[in-house]
Amino acid sequence: MAEPRTEERLNELLRRVDWRFLLRQQETPRVLDLSGGGLTEALELVTEPVRGPEDEVDLVLLGFPGREELKTARARLREGGELACLWQGRRPRGMQRARALLTQAGFEDVHFYWPGPEHSPQPEFWLPLEAPAAVEQVFSQRPAHSRRQGASQLAWRLAARFGAVTPLCATARLPGPPADPVAEGDEVGRALPAPEPWLLLTGGSKSENKVVGLPFPLGEGSGLAAKFARVEVAATALDREAEILRQLKDERRSLAGAPWVRASGERAGQRAGGKRVGQQDGGEDHHAQQ
């Protein structure tokens, strides 16, 4: 019988797969891992195992995408299924080459994320490289305090411009019938923009720390935010937070600047919630109506 995992080990494993909240999976995904097995233990915590060689899956995990791997992924994915590609090695024009391969293989909604900061074994954020506003927000919160740090940031920006940053995560979707969040009971999908890139904030030192997602439609901040629970105790806290905010809205409708709950639901089989700062009762925003 396997010994129970320590909190430190659990936290380490869960943080290796925080990228799952970048996807649009509502339920726990059925995953085919073609990445080489480095994430097997972590995936077992958050995904449903594939039982047969012909089973249809919701998500395929790859390293740097190659033509043969993408062919296999297409054959196994359901319509509208998703792909996550994670690689460590520096590749000249890696983003451009990966995008071309994914597009040629018939995938769409391709996005690239940098898990940072540099040399961090457990990322504190997943930065969408196509969203300049998100990049500037992260760098403004981490100003250079020395020439060395300034040179490092400049080198990173140059590498990002030429598609050579590392490590890197790419996400993409297989075409399929457009999802109907209302029919599927997916409040989070209805309230938050899709398929826009996200800035995913994953700091903290415990497994119960929640993940925060900030969408950046058209390269700008949207005023929307989402929270995702990694573990059950975080789900309970997230539900309690939503209850308090709804009560505050009922009692103090005119309170300026308060975050109003826009949605409650699930992402990747875990509790999720969406909110908008300063949204008034009865108001609707563009993305909530999509």
C-alpha positions as CSV (number, residue, x, y, z in Angstrom):
1,M,0.0,0.0,0.0
2,A,1.4,3.4,-1.1
3,E,2.2,5.9,1.7
4,P,0.0,9.0,1.7
5,R,1.6,12.0,0.0
6,T,2.9,14.8,2.1
7,E,1.4,18.3,1.6
8,E,4.6,19.4,0.1
9,R,4.6,16.6,-2.5
10,L,0.8,17.1,-3.2
11,N,1.4,20.8,-3.8
12,E,4.3,20.1,-6.1
13,L,2.4,17.6,-8.2
14,L,-0.8,19.8,-8.5
15,R,1.2,22.8,-9.6
16,R,2.8,20.8,-12.4
17,V,-0.7,20.6,-14.0
18,D,-2.1,24.0,-13.3
19,W,-2.2,24.5,-17.1
20,R,-5.4,22.5,-17.1
21,F,-7.3,25.6,-16.1
22,L,-6.2,27.3,-19.3
23,L,-8.5,24.8,-21.1
24,R,-12.2,24.8,-21.6
25,Q,-12.9,21.4,-20.0
26,Q,-15.9,21.5,-17.7
27,E,-15.6,18.0,-16.3
28,T,-12.6,15.9,-15.4
29,P,-10.9,15.2,-18.7
30,R,-10.1,11.8,-20.2
31,V,-6.4,12.3,-21.1
32,L,-4.0,10.6,-23.5
33,D,-0.4,11.4,-22.4
34,L,2.0,11.3,-25.3
35,S,4.5,13.6,-23.6
36,G,6.9,10.9,-22.4
37,G,5.4,10.1,-18.9
38,G,7.0,12.9,-16.9
39,L,3.6,14.0,-15.6
40,T,2.1,10.6,-15.0
41,E,1.8,10.9,-11.2
42,A,0.4,14.5,-11.4
43,L,-2.1,13.6,-14.1
44,E,-3.5,10.7,-12.0
45,L,-4.6,13.3,-9.4
46,V,-6.6,15.4,-11.8
47,T,-7.7,13.4,-14.9
48,E,-9.6,10.3,-15.8
49,P,-7.3,7.4,-17.0
50,V,-7.8,6.1,-20.6
51,R,-8.6,2.4,-20.4
52,G,-8.4,1.2,-24.0
53,P,-6.3,1.9,-27.1
54,E,-9.3,3.1,-29.0
55,D,-11.0,5.1,-26.2
56,E,-12.0,8.6,-27.3
57,V,-10.4,11.3,-25.1
58,D,-11.0,14.9,-24.2
59,L,-7.4,16.0,-24.0
60,V,-4.1,14.9,-25.5
61,L,-0.8,15.9,-23.9
62,L,2.3,16.3,-26.0
63,G,5.8,17.7,-25.9
64,F,6.8,19.8,-28.9
65,P,4.2,18.9,-31.5
66,G,5.3,16.7,-34.4
67,R,3.3,15.6,-37.4
68,E,3.0,12.0,-36.3
69,E,2.0,12.9,-32.8
70,L,-0.6,15.3,-34.1
71,K,-2.0,12.7,-36.4
72,T,-2.4,10.3,-33.4
73,A,-3.9,13.1,-31.4
74,R,-6.5,13.9,-34.1
75,A,-7.5,10.2,-34.3
76,R,-8.1,9.9,-30.5
77,L,-9.7,13.3,-29.7
78,R,-13.4,13.8,-29.6
79,E,-14.8,16.7,-31.7
80,G,-13.9,19.9,-29.9
81,G,-11.3,18.1,-27.8
82,E,-8.2,20.0,-26.7
83,L,-4.5,19.6,-27.0
84,A,-1.8,20.8,-24.6
85,C,1.9,20.8,-25.6
86,L,4.7,21.4,-23.1
87,W,8.4,21.5,-23.9
88,Q,11.5,22.6,-22.1
89,G,14.3,22.8,-24.8
90,R,14.9,26.1,-26.5
91,R,13.9,26.0,-30.1
92,P,14.6,28.9,-32.6
93,R,11.2,30.2,-33.8
94,G,9.6,27.4,-31.7
95,M,6.3,29.3,-31.4
96,Q,6.1,30.0,-35.1
97,R,6.9,26.4,-36.0
98,A,4.5,24.9,-33.4
99,R,1.7,27.2,-34.7
100,A,2.3,26.2,-38.3
101,L,2.3,22.4,-37.3
102,L,-0.9,22.8,-35.2
103,T,-2.7,24.8,-37.9
104,Q,-1.7,22.4,-40.7
105,A,-2.9,19.5,-38.6
106,G,-6.4,21.1,-38.4
107,F,-6.3,22.6,-34.9
108,E,-7.6,26.0,-34.0
109,D,-7.7,28.5,-31.1
110,V,-3.9,28.2,-30.7
111,H,-2.4,30.0,-27.7
112,F,1.1,30.1,-26.2
113,Y,1.9,30.5,-22.5
114,W,5.2,31.0,-20.7
115,P,5.3,29.5,-17.1
116,G,7.3,31.9,-15.1
117,P,9.3,33.4,-13.6
118,E,12.6,32.1,-15.0
119,H,14.2,29.0,-13.4
120,S,11.1,28.4,-11.2
121,P,10.4,24.7,-10.6
122,Q,6.8,25.6,-9.7
123,P,5.4,28.4,-11.9
124,E,3.8,31.5,-10.2
125,F,2.0,32.5,-13.4
126,W,1.3,31.3,-17.0
127,L,1.7,34.3,-19.2
128,P,-0.2,34.5,-22.5
129,L,2.4,35.6,-25.0
130,E,-0.1,37.0,-27.5
131,A,-1.6,39.5,-25.0
132,P,0.7,42.5,-24.7
133,A,-1.4,44.0,-21.9
134,A,-0.8,40.8,-19.8
135,V,2.9,40.8,-20.5
136,E,3.2,44.5,-19.4
137,Q,1.1,43.8,-16.3
138,V,3.4,41.0,-15.2
139,F,6.6,43.0,-15.8
140,S,5.2,46.1,-14.1
141,Q,4.7,44.1,-11.0
142,R,8.2,42.8,-11.2
143,P,10.4,45.9,-12.1
144,A,14.1,45.5,-12.6
145,H,16.1,46.6,-9.6
146,S,19.6,46.1,-11.2
147,R,21.3,46.2,-14.5
148,R,21.4,42.5,-14.5
149,Q,17.7,42.1,-14.0
150,G,17.1,44.8,-16.7
151,A,19.3,42.9,-19.1
152,S,17.5,39.6,-18.2
153,Q,14.1,41.2,-19.0
154,L,15.4,42.6,-22.3
155,A,16.7,39.2,-23.3
156,W,13.4,37.6,-22.4
157,R,11.5,40.1,-24.5
158,L,13.8,39.5,-27.5
159,A,13.4,35.7,-27.1
160,A,9.6,36.1,-26.9
161,R,9.6,38.2,-30.1
162,F,11.5,35.5,-32.0
163,G,9.4,32.7,-30.5
164,A,12.4,31.2,-28.5
165,V,11.4,31.5,-24.9
166,T,11.5,28.3,-22.7
167,P,9.8,26.5,-21.2
168,L,6.6,26.9,-23.2
169,C,3.0,25.6,-23.2
170,A,0.8,25.6,-26.3
171,T,-2.9,24.9,-26.2
172,A,-5.2,24.2,-29.2
173,R,-8.7,22.9,-30.0
174,L,-9.9,20.4,-32.5
175,P,-12.9,21.8,-34.5
176,G,-16.3,20.6,-33.6
177,P,-19.9,21.8,-33.0
178,P,-19.7,25.1,-31.0
179,A,-20.4,24.5,-27.3
180,D,-23.6,25.8,-25.8
181,P,-22.7,26.9,-22.3
182,V,-26.3,27.5,-21.4
183,A,-27.5,24.1,-22.5
184,E,-24.6,22.4,-20.8
185,G,-25.2,24.3,-17.6
186,D,-21.7,25.9,-17.8
187,E,-22.1,29.3,-16.1
188,V,-18.4,29.9,-16.1
189,G,-18.2,29.3,-19.9
190,R,-21.2,31.6,-20.4
191,A,-19.8,34.5,-18.3
192,L,-16.1,34.4,-19.3
193,P,-14.8,35.1,-22.8
194,A,-13.7,32.2,-25.0
195,P,-11.4,31.4,-26.7
196,E,-9.4,34.4,-25.4
197,P,-6.0,33.9,-23.8
198,W,-5.7,34.0,-20.0
199,L,-3.1,35.2,-17.6
200,L,-3.1,32.4,-15.0
201,L,-1.8,33.3,-11.5
202,T,-0.6,30.3,-9.6
203,G,1.4,31.6,-6.7
204,G,1.2,30.4,-3.1
205,S,2.8,27.6,-1.1
206,K,0.0,25.2,-0.3
207,S,-2.2,22.9,-2.4
208,E,-5.3,24.7,-1.1
209,N,-4.2,28.0,-2.7
210,K,-6.6,28.9,-5.4
211,V,-5.6,29.6,-9.0
212,V,-6.7,33.0,-10.5
213,G,-7.4,33.5,-14.2
214,L,-7.6,36.9,-15.9
215,P,-8.8,36.9,-19.5
216,F,-7.3,39.4,-21.9
217,P,-9.7,39.7,-24.9
218,L,-8.2,41.7,-27.8
219,G,-5.0,42.2,-25.8
220,E,-6.7,44.3,-23.0
221,G,-7.9,43.5,-19.5
222,S,-11.6,42.7,-19.4
223,G,-12.5,43.4,-15.8
224,L,-13.4,39.8,-15.4
225,A,-11.7,37.3,-13.2
226,A,-12.0,33.6,-12.4
227,K,-10.9,31.4,-9.5
228,F,-10.2,27.7,-9.6
229,A,-9.9,25.3,-6.7
230,R,-7.2,22.7,-6.8
231,V,-8.5,20.6,-3.9
232,E,-11.8,20.0,-2.1
233,V,-11.0,22.3,0.9
234,A,-10.3,25.1,-1.6
235,A,-13.7,24.4,-3.3
236,T,-15.5,24.8,0.0
237,A,-13.7,28.2,0.5
238,L,-14.6,29.3,-3.0
239,D,-18.3,28.5,-2.4
240,R,-18.2,30.4,0.9
241,E,-16.7,33.4,-0.8
242,A,-19.4,33.4,-3.5
243,E,-22.1,33.2,-0.8
244,I,-20.6,36.2,1.0
245,L,-20.4,38.3,-2.2
246,R,-23.9,37.5,-3.2
247,Q,-25.1,38.5,0.3
248,L,-23.1,41.7,0.0
249,K,-24.7,42.5,-3.4
250,D,-28.2,41.9,-2.0
251,E,-27.6,44.2,1.0
252,R,-25.4,46.9,-0.6
253,R,-26.4,47.1,-4.3
254,S,-24.9,50.6,-4.7
255,L,-21.5,49.7,-3.2
256,A,-19.0,50.9,-5.8
257,G,-16.0,48.8,-6.7
258,A,-17.3,45.6,-5.1
259,P,-16.7,42.3,-7.0
260,W,-20.0,40.8,-8.0
261,V,-20.3,37.0,-8.7
262,R,-21.0,36.3,-12.3
263,A,-20.9,32.6,-12.4
264,S,-20.3,29.4,-10.5
265,G,-19.4,26.0,-12.0
266,E,-16.5,23.7,-12.7
267,R,-13.3,23.6,-14.7
268,A,-11.4,20.4,-15.3
269,G,-13.6,18.7,-12.6
270,Q,-12.8,21.3,-10.0
271,R,-14.9,24.2,-8.6
272,A,-14.7,27.5,-10.4
273,G,-16.2,30.9,-10.1
274,G,-16.2,34.0,-12.2
275,K,-16.7,37.6,-11.0
276,R,-16.5,41.1,-12.3
277,V,-15.3,44.2,-10.3
278,G,-17.9,46.9,-10.1
279,Q,-20.6,45.1,-12.2
280,Q,-24.0,46.4,-11.0
281,D,-27.2,44.4,-10.6
282,G,-29.1,43.8,-13.8
283,G,-26.1,44.8,-15.9
284,E,-24.7,42.7,-18.7
285,D,-21.4,42.8,-20.4
286,H,-20.5,41.8,-23.9
287,H,-18.7,38.6,-23.0
288,A,-21.5,37.4,-20.6
289,Q,-23.9,37.4,-23.5
290,Q,-21.7,35.3,-25.8
